[in-house]
Amino acid sequence: QVQFVESGGGLVQAGGSLRLSCAASGSTFRSTFSLNTIGWYRQAPGKQRELVAAISSGGSTNYADSAKGRFTISRDNAKKTVYLQMNGLKPEDTAVYYCNAVGPMERPRAYWGQGTQVTVSS
């Protein structure tokens, strides 16, 4: 069962912005959403999936170096949703973006959803 549903991707020019949303859909993580660290991962063509940003149950945030200063992760526990505000987008940000609960070693704790495609044109 897919536990998270991503949305908000699209085609944007370099320097533009997008806001991604991640909604908990599966019963497991809907009931424990507020207790989990939730992260945004991305996978570019030919590259491994990487963790871009994460937010803990207490609201602490961590970012990959590539995202620092440009991306902001936030959460709304009442809506069981995590957001990723992406500003100053670059062509190298082009990837499929996924969200998931983050486990030890940054490993995902649930099955992957379909993700949302972000394409940044130069």
FENSUL-V202437 format. One record per pair of residues at least 4 apart in sequence whose C-alpha atoms are under 7 Angstrom apart, sorted by the first residue. I is the first residue (numbers start at 1). J is the second residue. Records with the same first field share a line. If there is no record, write none. Layout:
I: J  J
This chain:
1: 26
2: 26  111  112  113
3: 24  25  26  29  110  111
4: 22  23  24  25  26  99  100  113
5: 22  23  24  25  113
6: 21  22  23  98  99  115  116
7: 20  21  22  116
8: 19  20  21  116
9: 18  20  116  117  118
10: 117  118  119
11: 118  119  120
12: 16  119  120  121
13: 120  121  122
14: 88  89  90  91  120  121  122
15: 87  88  89  90
16: 87  88  89
17: 86  87  88  89
18: 85  86  87
19: 83  84  85  86
20: 83  84  85
21: 81  82  83  84
22: 81  82  83  99
23: 80  81  82
24: 29  30  80  81
25: 30
26: 30
27: 31
28: 32
29: 33
30: 80
32: 36
33: 77  80
34: 57  77
35: 57
36: 56  57  101
37: 54  55  56  57  101  102
38: 54  55  56  100  101  102
39: 51  53  54  55  99  100  101  102
40: 51  52  53  54  97  98  99  100
41: 49  50  51  52  97  98  99
42: 49  50  51  52  95  96  97  98
43: 47  48  49  50  95  96  97
44: 94  95  96
45: 95
51: 64
52: 63  64  67
53: 62  63  64  73
54: 61  62  63  73
55: 59  60  61  62  73  74
56: 60  61
63: 67  68
64: 68
67: 71
70: 86  87  88
71: 84  85  86  87
72: 84  85  86
73: 83  84  85
74: 82  83  84
75: 81  82  83
76: 80  81  82
77: 81
89: 93  120
90: 120
91: 120  121  122
93: 120
94: 118  119  120
95: 117  118  119
96: 115  116  117  118
97: 115  116  117
98: 113  115  116
100: 108  109  110
101: 108  109  110
102: 106  107  108  109
103: 107  108  109
